[in-house]
Amino acid sequence: MQFLISGRFHVGYSLLGRWLQRRLRDHRRASARFIVVFAGLLAGLVIAQYLAWAILSPTIKAAPGGLEAQIFWYGQLGAGFLFFLTSILGFQPAIRIFGTADGLIIRRAGATHFIAYSDVERISECTPTVFYRHYALYAQTKAFVNRLEEDVLLIKTASGDVVIGLGTMDREALWAFLEARTMPVANNLAVQVA
């Protein structure tokens, strides 16, 4: 069985966002730091534009086609384009989920996470609000979500929670697929205990 969560546009995966994630190694801290750095860069860009205009406006008004005017306007375009490329243009990669004989393999942009069927303790759903207010706050939660339009699948394991954001039909199919493979393990444990 195979599922796909398509990629999407996301500024947190721009060059600046990915650099912060690699540097801090914590998605939550990197997201918070991204907002601060992004706002600082944007404010710095606007202040630099006004400052440059205040200094160069008499020269530019005197010779609108002169070298100083061209440097000013091309510099403004270049700075805006550079800001767009480094801080705004970003795409969250697609997520692929594969069901194998031993467990579930989840891949996103070269990183792989494996969930053995024997490690699954419980399968349930949670709303996007509960996900953001509770599960997304914990470092042990592995989130594989690109869009949160509806409920997400919550898989509880011994090593932490795994959250998977799929559409309704795919979520139900994955839930049934996992239940079929994890329920025999739970039933065997109950028989051995009794």
C-alpha positions in Angstrom: 0.0 0.0 0.0 1.3 3.5 -0.9 0.1 7.0 -0.1 1.2 10.4 -1.2 0.9 13.8 0.6 1.7 16.4 -2.1 4.2 19.2 -1.5 3.2 22.8 -1.2 4.4 26.4 -1.2 5.8 27.2 2.3 8.0 30.1 3.2 9.5 28.1 6.1 11.2 26.0 3.5 13.0 28.9 1.8 16.8 29.0 1.9 16.6 31.0 5.1 14.1 28.6 6.7 16.1 25.5 5.7 19.3 27.1 6.9 17.8 27.8 10.3 16.4 24.3 10.6 19.8 22.8 9.9 21.5 25.2 12.3 19.1 24.8 15.2 18.1 21.2 14.6 14.7 21.9 16.2 11.7 22.6 13.9 9.8 24.6 16.5 12.7 26.9 17.4 13.6 27.3 13.7 10.0 28.3 12.9 10.0 30.9 15.7 13.5 32.2 14.8 12.4 32.4 11.1 9.6 34.8 11.9 11.9 37.1 13.8 14.7 37.0 11.2 12.2 37.4 8.3 10.6 40.4 10.0 14.0 41.9 10.8 15.2 41.5 7.2 12.0 43.0 5.8 12.2 46.0 8.1 15.9 46.4 7.3 15.2 46.3 3.6 12.4 49.0 3.9 14.6 51.2 6.1 17.5 50.9 3.7 15.3 51.8 0.8 14.0 55.0 2.5 17.5 55.9 3.7 19.0 55.4 0.2 16.2 57.5 -1.3 16.7 60.3 1.3 20.4 60.5 0.5 20.2 60.1 -3.2 16.9 61.8 -4.1 18.4 65.2 -5.0 20.9 63.6 -7.3 18.3 61.3 -8.8 15.8 64.2 -9.4 18.6 66.3 -11.0 19.5 63.5 -13.4 16.8 60.8 -13.6 18.7 58.9 -16.3 22.1 59.2 -14.7 24.3 56.5 -13.3 23.3 57.2 -9.7 19.6 56.8 -10.6 20.2 53.6 -12.4 22.3 52.2 -9.5 19.5 53.1 -7.1 16.7 51.6 -9.1 18.5 48.4 -10.1 19.8 48.1 -6.5 16.2 48.3 -5.2 15.1 45.6 -7.7 18.1 43.4 -6.9 17.6 43.6 -3.1 13.9 42.8 -3.5 14.6 39.9 -5.8 17.3 38.6 -3.5 15.0 38.8 -0.5 12.3 37.0 -2.4 14.7 34.2 -3.4 16.2 33.6 0.0 13.3 34.3 2.4 10.0 33.8 0.6 10.4 31.2 -2.2 10.2 27.8 -0.5 8.4 24.5 -1.1 7.6 21.9 1.5 8.5 18.5 -0.1 6.0 15.7 -0.8 5.6 12.9 1.7 5.4 9.3 0.6 4.1 6.5 2.8 4.8 2.8 2.1 3.3 -0.2 3.8 5.7 -3.1 3.9 5.6 -6.5 5.5 7.4 -5.3 8.6 6.1 -1.8 9.1 5.3 1.6 7.7 8.0 3.6 5.9 7.5 7.4 5.7 9.8 9.4 3.4 10.2 13.2 3.0 13.1 14.7 1.0 15.6 12.0 1.7 14.7 11.5 5.4 13.1 8.2 6.3 11.0 7.3 9.4 10.1 3.6 10.1 7.2 2.5 12.3 7.2 -1.3 13.0 3.7 -2.7 13.3 4.7 -4.3 16.6 5.5 -0.8 18.0 2.1 0.6 17.4 0.2 1.0 20.6 -2.9 2.9 19.5 -4.3 4.5 16.3 -6.7 7.5 16.5 -7.6 10.8 14.9 -7.3 14.3 16.2 -8.5 17.7 14.9 -6.0 20.3 13.5 -6.7 22.4 16.6 -5.7 19.6 19.0 -2.6 18.8 16.8 -1.4 22.4 17.0 -2.2 23.0 20.6 -0.9 19.7 21.9 1.0 17.3 19.7 2.9 19.8 17.7 4.5 21.2 20.8 6.4 18.1 21.8 9.8 17.2 20.4 9.0 13.5 20.4 6.1 14.0 18.0 7.0 13.3 14.4 4.7 15.3 12.2 4.2 14.4 8.5 1.7 17.0 7.6 1.7 19.4 4.6 -1.8 20.7 4.9 -4.2 20.6 7.8 -7.7 20.9 6.2 -9.2 18.1 8.2 -8.5 15.6 11.0 -5.1 13.9 11.0 -4.1 10.3 11.8 -2.4 9.9 15.2 -0.3 6.8 15.7 1.0 6.3 19.3 4.2 4.3 19.6 6.6 3.6 22.4 9.1 6.0 21.0 6.6 8.9 20.5 3.6 10.0 18.6 3.5 10.1 14.8 1.0 12.4 13.1 0.1 11.9 9.4 -2.0 14.4 7.5 -4.0 12.7 4.7 -7.3 13.2 3.0 -10.4 11.5 4.4 -10.3 8.4 2.1 -6.6 7.9 2.4 -6.6 8.4 6.1 -9.4 5.8 6.5 -7.6 3.4 4.2 -4.3 3.8 6.1 -6.1 3.3 9.4 -7.7 0.1 8.2 -4.3 -1.1 6.8 -2.6 -0.4 10.1 -5.3 -2.0 12.2 -5.2 -5.2 10.1 -1.5 -5.5 10.8 -1.4 -4.3 14.5 -4.5 -5.9 15.9 -3.1 -9.5 15.7 -0.1 -8.4 17.7 -2.4 -7.0 20.4 -4.6 -10.1 20.4 -1.6 -12.4 20.8 -0.4 -10.4 23.8 -3.8 -10.6 25.4 -3.9 -14.4 24.9 -0.3 -14.7 26.4 -1.2 -12.7 29.4 -4.4 -14.7 30.1 
